[in-house]
Amino acid sequence: MPPRRFTPQEANQALVELRPLVERMVAAKGALDEAQERRDEAARKIAGNGGGIPPQELAALQTRVERRAAVLACVLSEIDELGVLVKDIDTGLVDFPSLRDGEDVLLCWRLGEEAVAHWHSLDGGFAGRQPL
């Protein structure tokens, strides 16, 4: 099935549903990063001299990482179902497939921006953003 294509108006209308998902995505990624760091820190202490950390604590930290990863995967799936492409999980950068003058392009939006107001070529990336 070909990807969904958005007009600028459709992309902006989609922000009503998309913005809260992207906010959840960024928060979930931050929570996952934090859980991974805590797990890795505990693993380093255990590998060193045990660090007074019971092995079951490491298992609990690993479970927390897995839960956080599952939450992030769920949000990413919801965004994907909308036909929107996630480009940067940490900053909430997403692209909307679109057509401009008969060419495939990507409408570009990042969390914190009021509206979808930029586009770039398929290989131009964020650095190649241009105003609509």
MODELLER restraints for C-alpha pairs under 7 A, 6 or more apart:
rsr = mdl.restraints
at = mdl.atoms
rsr.add(forms.Gaussian(group=physical.xy_distance, feature=features.Distance(at['CA:3:A'], at['CA:83:A']), mean=6.64, stdev=0.5))
rsr.add(forms.Gaussian(group=physical.xy_distance, feature=features.Distance(at['CA:4:A'], at['CA:83:A']), mean=5.57, stdev=0.5))
rsr.add(forms.Gaussian(group=physical.xy_distance, feature=features.Distance(at['CA:4:A'], at['CA:97:A']), mean=6.67, stdev=0.5))
rsr.add(forms.Gaussian(group=physical.xy_distance, feature=features.Distance(at['CA:5:A'], at['CA:97:A']), mean=4.91, stdev=0.5))
rsr.add(forms.Gaussian(group=physical.xy_distance, feature=features.Distance(at['CA:5:A'], at['CA:98:A']), mean=4.64, stdev=0.5))
rsr.add(forms.Gaussian(group=physical.xy_distance, feature=features.Distance(at['CA:6:A'], at['CA:96:A']), mean=6.22, stdev=0.5))
rsr.add(forms.Gaussian(group=physical.xy_distance, feature=features.Distance(at['CA:6:A'], at['CA:97:A']), mean=6.03, stdev=0.5))
rsr.add(forms.Gaussian(group=physical.xy_distance, feature=features.Distance(at['CA:6:A'], at['CA:98:A']), mean=5.01, stdev=0.5))
rsr.add(forms.Gaussian(group=physical.xy_distance, feature=features.Distance(at['CA:7:A'], at['CA:98:A']), mean=6.19, stdev=0.5))
rsr.add(forms.Gaussian(group=physical.xy_distance, feature=features.Distance(at['CA:8:A'], at['CA:116:A']), mean=6.87, stdev=0.5))
rsr.add(forms.Gaussian(group=physical.xy_distance, feature=features.Distance(at['CA:11:A'], at['CA:96:A']), mean=6.76, stdev=0.5))
rsr.add(forms.Gaussian(group=physical.xy_distance, feature=features.Distance(at['CA:11:A'], at['CA:116:A']), mean=6.63, stdev=0.5))
rsr.add(forms.Gaussian(group=physical.xy_distance, feature=features.Distance(at['CA:12:A'], at['CA:115:A']), mean=5.99, stdev=0.5))
rsr.add(forms.Gaussian(group=physical.xy_distance, feature=features.Distance(at['CA:12:A'], at['CA:116:A']), mean=5.66, stdev=0.5))
rsr.add(forms.Gaussian(group=physical.xy_distance, feature=features.Distance(at['CA:21:A'], at['CA:75:A']), mean=6.46, stdev=0.5))
rsr.add(forms.Gaussian(group=physical.xy_distance, feature=features.Distance(at['CA:21:A'], at['CA:79:A']), mean=6.88, stdev=0.5))
rsr.add(forms.Gaussian(group=physical.xy_distance, feature=features.Distance(at['CA:22:A'], at['CA:92:A']), mean=5.71, stdev=0.5))
rsr.add(forms.Gaussian(group=physical.xy_distance, feature=features.Distance(at['CA:22:A'], at['CA:111:A']), mean=6.97, stdev=0.5))
rsr.add(forms.Gaussian(group=physical.xy_distance, feature=features.Distance(at['CA:25:A'], at['CA:72:A']), mean=6.04, stdev=0.5))
rsr.add(forms.Gaussian(group=physical.xy_distance, feature=features.Distance(at['CA:25:A'], at['CA:75:A']), mean=5.91, stdev=0.5))
rsr.add(forms.Gaussian(group=physical.xy_distance, feature=features.Distance(at['CA:25:A'], at['CA:76:A']), mean=6.94, stdev=0.5))
rsr.add(forms.Gaussian(group=physical.xy_distance, feature=features.Distance(at['CA:25:A'], at['CA:89:A']), mean=6.67, stdev=0.5))
rsr.add(forms.Gaussian(group=physical.xy_distance, feature=features.Distance(at['CA:26:A'], at['CA:89:A']), mean=5.93, stdev=0.5))
rsr.add(forms.Gaussian(group=physical.xy_distance, feature=features.Distance(at['CA:26:A'], at['CA:90:A']), mean=5.47, stdev=0.5))
rsr.add(forms.Gaussian(group=physical.xy_distance, feature=features.Distance(at['CA:26:A'], at['CA:91:A']), mean=6.58, stdev=0.5))
rsr.add(forms.Gaussian(group=physical.xy_distance, feature=features.Distance(at['CA:26:A'], at['CA:92:A']), mean=5.99, stdev=0.5))
rsr.add(forms.Gaussian(group=physical.xy_distance, feature=features.Distance(at['CA:28:A'], at['CA:68:A']), mean=6.63, stdev=0.5))
rsr.add(forms.Gaussian(group=physical.xy_distance, feature=features.Distance(at['CA:28:A'], at['CA:71:A']), mean=6.62, stdev=0.5))
rsr.add(forms.Gaussian(group=physical.xy_distance, feature=features.Distance(at['CA:28:A'], at['CA:72:A']), mean=5.34, stdev=0.5))
rsr.add(forms.Gaussian(group=physical.xy_distance, feature=features.Distance(at['CA:29:A'], at['CA:72:A']), mean=6.38, stdev=0.5))
rsr.add(forms.Gaussian(group=physical.xy_distance, feature=features.Distance(at['CA:29:A'], at['CA:89:A']), mean=6.77, stdev=0.5))
rsr.add(forms.Gaussian(group=physical.xy_distance, feature=features.Distance(at['CA:29:A'], at['CA:90:A']), mean=6.51, stdev=0.5))
rsr.add(forms.Gaussian(group=physical.xy_distance, feature=features.Distance(at['CA:31:A'], at['CA:68:A']), mean=6.59, stdev=0.5))
rsr.add(forms.Gaussian(group=physical.xy_distance, feature=features.Distance(at['CA:32:A'], at['CA:65:A']), mean=6.06, stdev=0.5))
rsr.add(forms.Gaussian(group=physical.xy_distance, feature=features.Distance(at['CA:32:A'], at['CA:68:A']), mean=5.08, stdev=0.5))
rsr.add(forms.Gaussian(group=physical.xy_distance, feature=features.Distance(at['CA:32:A'], at['CA:69:A']), mean=6.12, stdev=0.5))
rsr.add(forms.Gaussian(group=physical.xy_distance, feature=features.Distance(at['CA:35:A'], at['CA:61:A']), mean=6.98, stdev=0.5))
rsr.add(forms.Gaussian(group=physical.xy_distance, feature=features.Distance(at['CA:35:A'], at['CA:64:A']), mean=6.50, stdev=0.5))
rsr.add(forms.Gaussian(group=physical.xy_distance, feature=features.Distance(at['CA:35:A'], at['CA:65:A']), mean=5.34, stdev=0.5))
rsr.add(forms.Gaussian(group=physical.xy_distance, feature=features.Distance(at['CA:36:A'], at['CA:65:A']), mean=5.85, stdev=0.5))
rsr.add(forms.Gaussian(group=physical.xy_distance, feature=features.Distance(at['CA:39:A'], at['CA:58:A']), mean=6.37, stdev=0.5))
rsr.add(forms.Gaussian(group=physical.xy_distance, feature=features.Distance(at['CA:39:A'], at['CA:61:A']), mean=5.25, stdev=0.5))
rsr.add(forms.Gaussian(group=physical.xy_distance, feature=features.Distance(at['CA:39:A'], at['CA:62:A']), mean=6.30, stdev=0.5))
rsr.add(forms.Gaussian(group=physical.xy_distance, feature=features.Distance(at['CA:42:A'], at['CA:58:A']), mean=6.46, stdev=0.5))
rsr.add(forms.Gaussian(group=physical.xy_distance, feature=features.Distance(at['CA:43:A'], at['CA:58:A']), mean=6.77, stdev=0.5))
rsr.add(forms.Gaussian(group=physical.xy_distance, feature=features.Distance(at['CA:45:A'], at['CA:51:A']), mean=4.83, stdev=0.5))
rsr.add(forms.Gaussian(group=physical.xy_distance, feature=features.Distance(at['CA:46:A'], at['CA:53:A']), mean=6.51, stdev=0.5))
rsr.add(forms.Gaussian(group=physical.xy_distance, feature=features.Distance(at['CA:84:A'], at['CA:94:A']), mean=6.71, stdev=0.5))
rsr.add(forms.Gaussian(group=physical.xy_distance, feature=features.Distance(at['CA:84:A'], at['CA:95:A']), mean=5.99, stdev=0.5))
rsr.add(forms.Gaussian(group=physical.xy_distance, feature=features.Distance(at['CA:84:A'], at['CA:96:A']), mean=5.17, stdev=0.5))
rsr.add(forms.Gaussian(group=physical.xy_distance, feature=features.Distance(at['CA:85:A'], at['CA:94:A']), mean=5.50, stdev=0.5))
rsr.add(forms.Gaussian(group=physical.xy_distance, feature=features.Distance(at['CA:85:A'], at['CA:95:A']), mean=5.06, stdev=0.5))
rsr.add(forms.Gaussian(group=physical.xy_distance, feature=features.Distance(at['CA:85:A'], at['CA:96:A']), mean=6.30, stdev=0.5))
rsr.add(forms.Gaussian(group=physical.xy_distance, feature=features.Distance(at['CA:86:A'], at['CA:93:A']), mean=6.34, stdev=0.5))
rsr.add(forms.Gaussian(group=physical.xy_distance, feature=features.Distance(at['CA:86:A'], at['CA:94:A']), mean=4.51, stdev=0.5))
rsr.add(forms.Gaussian(group=physical.xy_distance, feature=features.Distance(at['CA:86:A'], at['CA:95:A']), mean=6.51, stdev=0.5))
rsr.add(forms.Gaussian(group=physical.xy_distance, feature=features.Distance(at['CA:87:A'], at['CA:93:A']), mean=5.37, stdev=0.5))
rsr.add(forms.Gaussian(group=physical.xy_distance, feature=features.Distance(at['CA:87:A'], at['CA:94:A']), mean=5.19, stdev=0.5))
rsr.add(forms.Gaussian(group=physical.xy_distance, feature=features.Distance(at['CA:87:A'], at['CA:95:A']), mean=6.91, stdev=0.5))
rsr.add(forms.Gaussian(group=physical.xy_distance, feature=features.Distance(at['CA:88:A'], at['CA:94:A']), mean=6.94, stdev=0.5))
rsr.add(forms.Gaussian(group=physical.xy_distance, feature=features.Distance(at['CA:91:A'], at['CA:111:A']), mean=6.79, stdev=0.5))
rsr.add(forms.Gaussian(group=physical.xy_distance, feature=features.Distance(at['CA:92:A'], at['CA:110:A']), mean=5.45, stdev=0.5))
rsr.add(forms.Gaussian(group=physical.xy_distance, feature=features.Distance(at['CA:92:A'], at['CA:111:A']), mean=5.04, stdev=0.5))
rsr.add(forms.Gaussian(group=physical.xy_distance, feature=features.Distance(at['CA:93:A'], at['CA:109:A']), mean=5.97, stdev=0.5))
rsr.add(forms.Gaussian(group=physical.xy_distance, feature=features.Distance(at['CA:93:A'], at['CA:110:A']), mean=4.23, stdev=0.5))
rsr.add(forms.Gaussian(group=physical.xy_distance, feature=features.Distance(at['CA:93:A'], at['CA:111:A']), mean=6.45, stdev=0.5))
rsr.add(forms.Gaussian(group=physical.xy_distance, feature=features.Distance(at['CA:94:A'], at['CA:108:A']), mean=6.13, stdev=0.5))
rsr.add(forms.Gaussian(group=physical.xy_distance, feature=features.Distance(at['CA:94:A'], at['CA:109:A']), mean=5.55, stdev=0.5))
rsr.add(forms.Gaussian(group=physical.xy_distance, feature=features.Distance(at['CA:94:A'], at['CA:110:A']), mean=6.16, stdev=0.5))
rsr.add(forms.Gaussian(group=physical.xy_distance, feature=features.Distance(at['CA:95:A'], at['CA:106:A']), mean=5.60, stdev=0.5))
rsr.add(forms.Gaussian(group=physical.xy_distance, feature=features.Distance(at['CA:95:A'], at['CA:107:A']), mean=5.38, stdev=0.5))
rsr.add(forms.Gaussian(group=physical.xy_distance, feature=features.Distance(at['CA:95:A'], at['CA:108:A']), mean=4.63, stdev=0.5))
rsr.add(forms.Gaussian(group=physical.xy_distance, feature=features.Distance(at['CA:95:A'], at['CA:109:A']), mean=6.29, stdev=0.5))
rsr.add(forms.Gaussian(group=physical.xy_distance, feature=features.Distance(at['CA:96:A'], at['CA:106:A']), mean=5.32, stdev=0.5))
rsr.add(forms.Gaussian(group=physical.xy_distance, feature=features.Distance(at['CA:96:A'], at['CA:107:A']), mean=4.86, stdev=0.5))
rsr.add(forms.Gaussian(group=physical.xy_distance, feature=features.Distance(at['CA:96:A'], at['CA:108:A']), mean=6.48, stdev=0.5))
rsr.add(forms.Gaussian(group=physical.xy_distance, feature=features.Distance(at['CA:97:A'], at['CA:105:A']), mean=6.16, stdev=0.5))
rsr.add(forms.Gaussian(group=physical.xy_distance, feature=features.Distance(at['CA:97:A'], at['CA:106:A']), mean=4.70, stdev=0.5))
rsr.add(forms.Gaussian(group=physical.xy_distance, feature=features.Distance(at['CA:97:A'], at['CA:107:A']), mean=6.36, stdev=0.5))
rsr.add(forms.Gaussian(group=physical.xy_distance, feature=features.Distance(at['CA:98:A'], at['CA:104:A']), mean=5.89, stdev=0.5))
rsr.add(forms.Gaussian(group=physical.xy_distance, feature=features.Distance(at['CA:98:A'], at['CA:105:A']), mean=5.29, stdev=0.5))
rsr.add(forms.Gaussian(group=physical.xy_distance, feature=features.Distance(at['CA:98:A'], at['CA:106:A']), mean=5.52, stdev=0.5))
rsr.add(forms.Gaussian(group=physical.xy_distance, feature=features.Distance(at['CA:98:A'], at['CA:107:A']), mean=6.43, stdev=0.5))
rsr.add(forms.Gaussian(group=physical.xy_distance, feature=features.Distance(at['CA:99:A'], at['CA:105:A']), mean=5.63, stdev=0.5))
rsr.add(forms.Gaussian(group=physical.xy_distance, feature=features.Distance(at['CA:104:A'], at['CA:122:A']), mean=6.97, stdev=0.5))
rsr.add(forms.Gaussian(group=physical.xy_distance, feature=features.Distance(at['CA:105:A'], at['CA:119:A']), mean=6.89, stdev=0.5))
rsr.add(forms.Gaussian(group=physical.xy_distance, feature=features.Distance(at['CA:105:A'], at['CA:120:A']), mean=5.95, stdev=0.5))
rsr.add(forms.Gaussian(group=physical.xy_distance, feature=features.Distance(at['CA:105:A'], at['CA:121:A']), mean=4.74, stdev=0.5))
rsr.add(forms.Gaussian(group=physical.xy_distance, feature=features.Distance(at['CA:105:A'], at['CA:122:A']), mean=5.34, stdev=0.5))
rsr.add(forms.Gaussian(group=physical.xy_distance, feature=features.Distance(at['CA:106:A'], at['CA:119:A']), mean=5.48, stdev=0.5))
rsr.add(forms.Gaussian(group=physical.xy_distance, feature=features.Distance(at['CA:106:A'], at['CA:120:A']), mean=5.49, stdev=0.5))
rsr.add(forms.Gaussian(group=physical.xy_distance, feature=features.Distance(at['CA:106:A'], at['CA:121:A']), mean=6.17, stdev=0.5))
rsr.add(forms.Gaussian(group=physical.xy_distance, feature=features.Distance(at['CA:106:A'], at['CA:122:A']), mean=6.15, stdev=0.5))
rsr.add(forms.Gaussian(group=physical.xy_distance, feature=features.Distance(at['CA:107:A'], at['CA:116:A']), mean=6.90, stdev=0.5))
rsr.add(forms.Gaussian(group=physical.xy_distance, feature=features.Distance(at['CA:107:A'], at['CA:118:A']), mean=5.86, stdev=0.5))
rsr.add(forms.Gaussian(group=physical.xy_distance, feature=features.Distance(at['CA:107:A'], at['CA:119:A']), mean=4.17, stdev=0.5))
rsr.add(forms.Gaussian(group=physical.xy_distance, feature=features.Distance(at['CA:107:A'], at['CA:120:A']), mean=6.58, stdev=0.5))
rsr.add(forms.Gaussian(group=physical.xy_distance, feature=features.Distance(at['CA:108:A'], at['CA:116:A']), mean=6.31, stdev=0.5))
rsr.add(forms.Gaussian(group=physical.xy_distance, feature=features.Distance(at['CA:108:A'], at['CA:118:A']), mean=5.29, stdev=0.5))
rsr.add(forms.Gaussian(group=physical.xy_distance, feature=features.Distance(at['CA:108:A'], at['CA:119:A']), mean=5.18, stdev=0.5))
rsr.add(forms.Gaussian(group=physical.xy_distance, feature=features.Distance(at['CA:109:A'], at['CA:116:A']), mean=5.17, stdev=0.5))
rsr.add(forms.Gaussian(group=physical.xy_distance, feature=features.Distance(at['CA:117:A'], at['CA:131:A']), mean=5.84, stdev=0.5))
rsr.add(forms.Gaussian(group=physical.xy_distance, feature=features.Distance(at['CA:117:A'], at['CA:132:A']), mean=5.49, stdev=0.5))
rsr.add(forms.Gaussian(group=physical.xy_distance, feature=features.Distance(at['CA:118:A'], at['CA:129:A']), mean=5.87, stdev=0.5))
rsr.add(forms.Gaussian(group=physical.xy_distance, feature=features.Distance(at['CA:118:A'], at['CA:130:A']), mean=5.26, stdev=0.5))
rsr.add(forms.Gaussian(group=physical.xy_distance, feature=features.Distance(at['CA:118:A'], at['CA:131:A']), mean=4.37, stdev=0.5))
rsr.add(forms.Gaussian(group=physical.xy_distance, feature=features.Distance(at['CA:118:A'], at['CA:132:A']), mean=5.09, stdev=0.5))
rsr.add(forms.Gaussian(group=physical.xy_distance, feature=features.Distance(at['CA:119:A'], at['CA:129:A']), mean=5.39, stdev=0.5))
rsr.add(forms.Gaussian(group=physical.xy_distance, feature=features.Distance(at['CA:119:A'], at['CA:130:A']), mean=5.42, stdev=0.5))
rsr.add(forms.Gaussian(group=physical.xy_distance, feature=features.Distance(at['CA:119:A'], at['CA:131:A']), mean=6.41, stdev=0.5))
rsr.add(forms.Gaussian(group=physical.xy_distance, feature=features.Distance(at['CA:119:A'], at['CA:132:A']), mean=6.25, stdev=0.5))
rsr.add(forms.Gaussian(group=physical.xy_distance, feature=features.Distance(at['CA:120:A'], at['CA:128:A']), mean=5.61, stdev=0.5))
rsr.add(forms.Gaussian(group=physical.xy_distance, feature=features.Distance(at['CA:120:A'], at['CA:129:A']), mean=4.78, stdev=0.5))
rsr.add(forms.Gaussian(group=physical.xy_distance, feature=features.Distance(at['CA:120:A'], at['CA:130:A']), mean=6.12, stdev=0.5))
